[in-house]
Amino acid sequence: MPTRPALSLVAAEPDQVPRLRAFRERYPHIVIGTLGLGGAWQARIPEERGETVLTRYLLRDLLDKVGEVLADPP
């Protein structure tokens, strides 16, 4: 099983930890991680011919945008 970034990286957004966990359970094929300590969050969404990569500074904003792309309510 692939390793996941430590959830301690979301110290500034503790309310997003349960949301991130639920998202990862629902969409195990989508990779969400950070671009280093204090860096931006990034999601890689696999597609038939490549992938979509989304980057946001806040986890909340990233999860909102991924939800929009997937047409999935928050």
LINQUI-V950245 format. One record per run of one state. SS is the DSSP state (H for helix, E for strand, C for the rest). FROM is the first residue (numbers start at 1). LEN is the number of residues. If there is no record, write none. Layout:
# LINQUI-V950245
SS,FROM,LEN / SS,FROM,LEN
This chain:
# LINQUI-V950245
C,1,6 / H,7,20 / C,27,4 / E,31,4 / C,35,6 / E,41,7 / C,48,2 / E,50,7 / C,57,2 / H,59,11 / C,70,5
